Amino acid sequence: MDIKKIIIAIVIVLLVVGVGAFMFISANHVDTKIEIVANDSMQNGDDITIQLKDSYRNVYPDQQIEVKILDDSGWAYKYSVTTDSNGCGNVPLTALDNGEYTVHANFNGTLFLSEAKSSVPFTVDDGYSY
């Protein structure tokens, strides 16, 4: 065989492998979503629960979720949460002043899991005022 036929055969094999890999990943790709469980009014010491699941309510353990809690002035408290066997991660509220906040959760996705984002507003009210 001459060199042209070998190169053409290699290119064809690479294309078939690439198309096969793309089809495998596409067929096994799962759309995920994040559910944030936070009461409208919370206190320091309460937990915000973040759950990673798909549209069939299957949960995904051992996944990293980035969490930001923003106050009304734009100050961000950042956390990194790893989901447990139930697909849940918890963020404890500590040392937050009374006021309005928004929790933002972001999952960057993996090869087979799509990325997901969610946000929920809440208020911290420890029952005291300045």
N, C-alpha and C positions, 0 to 999 in steps of 0.2 A: 504494500500500500504506500501511496505517496503521502507526503506531509499534509496536503490539502484535505484529503479524505479523513485523516486522523483529527485534524482541527475541527472539521465539520461534525464529526462524530462526538467529539468532546463538547462542542457547543450545544448540540442537540440533547445530550445527556444532562448537561447543566440546566437547560431550559425545562426539561421534563421534571427534574428534581425541584427546581424553583417553583414551577406551577403546582406540583404536588404538595410542597410545603405550604404554599399560600392557601391552597384548598383545605388542607388539614387544619391550619390555624383558623381560617374563616369558619369552618364547620364547627369548631370547638370553642369559638369565642363567645363569652357570656357578657351581657349587659348588666352592669352592677349599679346599685344605688345606695346612698347613705341615708339612714334614718337617724335623726338627732332627737333624743328624748330629753326635753328640758321643760320645766314648768314655766308659766308666764312670770311668776314671782318666785325667786329662789333666795336662799341665804348662804352665807359662807359656811362651809361644811357639807353642803349638798353636792351631789355628783351630777354631771351631765353625761349621759350615755350615748355613745355613737355606735351604730350597728351597720355592718357592711353585708348586703345581701343582694340577690338578683330578683328578677320579676316573679320567679316561682317561690320566693321566700327562702331559698337555700342560703345559708350563712357561710362566710369565708373566714376561717381562723388564720392566725399568724400573718396578718397583713398590716402594713404600716399606714396609718392615717395621720395626716398633718392637721392640727387643730389650732385655730386662732380665735381668741376672744377679744373683740374690739369694744372699747368703751365709746361713749358718745363724742369724745374729743379725737378719736382715731388712734389712741394708744392700743397696741396689740400685745396680748399675752400669748406666747406660742408654746405649743405642746406637741409631742409626738406620741401617738398611742398605737399599741399593737393589739389587734383583736384576739380575744380568747377563743375557746372551743365553741362558744355560741355566736361568734362573729362580733362580739361587743368589746368596746373599750370605754373606760371611764376617765373623766377629767374632773378632779375635785376642785371645787371653788374655794379658794383661800385668799384672804387679804384683799378682797375686792371692796371698793367703796360702794355705798348705795348709789344706784343710778341705772341707766339704760345700757344694755350690752347686746352684742350680736355674736353668736358663735358660728364660725365658718369651719366646715370640715372638708378636706380634700384628699381623695384617694387617687394616686397617680396611675394606677392600673398596672397590669403585668402583660405578659405575652397573650394570655388567654382571658384576662379580665379587663373590661373597659374602665376608663377613668370615670370618677364620679365626684360631684360636688353638691354641697347642701349648706344652707344657713338658716338659723332660727333666732329671732330676737327674744330677749328675756330681761327681766328687771331683778336687780339685787336689792332686797329690802330687809335689813337685819333688825328693823323695828326701832331704830334710833335715828336722830338727825343732828346735824351740827348746829 
